[in-house]
């Protein structure tokens, strides 16, 4: 049974090709109580523009517990019910509006987050770094995996034509220290 949820979008991944959904954008956010939610699948670029949302923007959407994804935060959104609510939270006063929501239930470290994962299956979380020590940008393949490339090149008889989707030829990683 679907329920309507108000979600502050905090994560929106780069689209990945999908045979079933054309492409997927893994989206995650926080509910008003500070708990996390994963919205999957979302064929973001194939939605009407008025359903497009940004990071740190509230949306309302009908969701059902995802029947094929056992992670506790995973829900299947009814994308046709997405309603964008206002503008993204601003960055004034050192991101005060964003921090008031996002930092509600902050674990002290990656170790704490890993303990939660082992204890109750937590698969989404947030850690505020004490210090970012490096940003590593590494070259990656300029081509999609063969399976994804086949999905992209597959002609469709029904539904919308595929939109061009370029592969980002880099991998990005942060190195940081936690509070503890």
WOCOR-V85933 format. One record per residue. N is the residue number from 1. SS is DSSP state (H for helix, E for strand, - for the rest). PHI is phi in degrees with one decimal (* if undefined). Layout:
n,ss,phi
N,SS,PHI
N,SS,PHI
This chain:
n,ss,phi
1,-,*
2,-,-78.1
3,E,-129.9
4,E,-87.4
5,E,-125.3
6,E,-102.2
7,E,-126.8
8,E,-91.1
9,E,-69.6
10,E,-121.2
11,E,-137.9
12,E,-143.9
13,-,-82.5
14,-,-66.3
15,-,-61.4
16,E,-119.1
17,E,-62.6
18,E,-146.5
19,-,-65.9
20,-,-78.0
21,-,-113.7
22,E,71.9
23,E,-158.5
24,E,-129.5
25,-,-121.2
26,-,-71.3
27,E,-123.7
28,E,-138.7
29,E,-165.6
30,E,-123.9
31,E,-83.3
32,-,-61.4
33,-,-83.9
34,-,93.6
35,-,-79.0
36,E,-92.4
37,E,-143.0
38,E,-108.4
39,E,-107.7
40,-,-153.2
41,-,-92.2
42,-,-132.2
43,-,-93.2
44,H,-48.9
45,H,-70.2
46,H,-96.5
47,-,-86.5
48,-,-59.4
49,H,-54.3
50,H,-69.9
51,H,-98.0
52,-,-74.0
53,-,-128.7
54,-,-111.1
55,-,-63.2
56,-,63.3
57,-,-121.9
58,E,-78.6
59,E,-132.0
60,E,-116.6
61,E,-156.2
62,E,-81.8
63,E,-133.7
64,E,-129.4
65,E,-55.1
66,-,-72.6
67,-,-79.3
68,-,-113.2
69,-,-126.7
70,-,-74.4
71,-,-65.2
72,-,-63.0
73,-,-88.1
74,E,-85.5
75,E,-132.7
76,E,-93.7
77,E,-82.5
78,-,-90.5
79,H,-58.5
80,H,-68.9
81,H,-100.6
82,-,-61.5
83,E,-126.8
84,E,-80.6
85,E,-110.6
86,-,67.8
87,-,-92.9
88,-,-59.2
89,-,-60.3
90,-,-80.1
91,-,-107.6
92,H,-61.9
93,H,51.8
94,H,59.3
95,H,69.0
96,H,-53.2
97,H,-64.1
98,H,-71.7
99,H,-60.9
100,H,-58.6
101,H,-99.8
102,H,-70.2
103,-,-94.8
104,-,-60.0
105,-,-122.0
106,-,-91.8
107,-,-70.6
108,-,-73.7
109,-,-160.4
110,H,-63.9
111,H,-61.7
112,H,-61.9
113,H,-63.4
114,H,-65.1
115,H,-61.8
116,H,-61.9
117,H,-62.4
118,H,-68.5
119,H,-74.7
120,H,-131.2
121,-,81.3
122,-,-53.4
123,-,-124.8
124,-,-130.2
125,-,-169.8
126,-,-138.9
127,-,-127.2
128,-,-87.3
129,-,-66.4
130,-,-73.7
131,E,-151.6
132,E,-88.2
133,E,-96.7
134,E,-166.0
135,E,-120.3
136,E,-105.2
137,E,-117.8
138,E,-117.4
139,E,-63.2
140,-,-135.1
141,-,-56.2
142,-,-84.9
143,-,-110.9
144,-,-68.8
145,-,-55.5
146,H,-54.7
147,H,-61.9
148,H,-68.2
149,H,-62.6
150,H,-62.8
151,H,-61.2
152,H,-64.3
153,H,-83.3
154,-,-66.0
155,-,-76.0
156,-,-114.1
157,-,-85.1
158,-,-125.2
159,-,81.4
160,-,-71.7
161,-,-69.0
162,-,-68.2
163,-,-88.8
164,-,-57.2
165,-,-137.4
166,-,-81.6
167,-,-83.7
168,-,-77.6
169,-,-86.4
170,E,-142.7
171,E,-115.1
172,E,-123.1
173,E,-143.0
174,E,-102.4
175,E,-113.3
176,E,-152.9
177,E,-109.7
178,-,-90.2
179,-,-66.3
180,-,-114.6
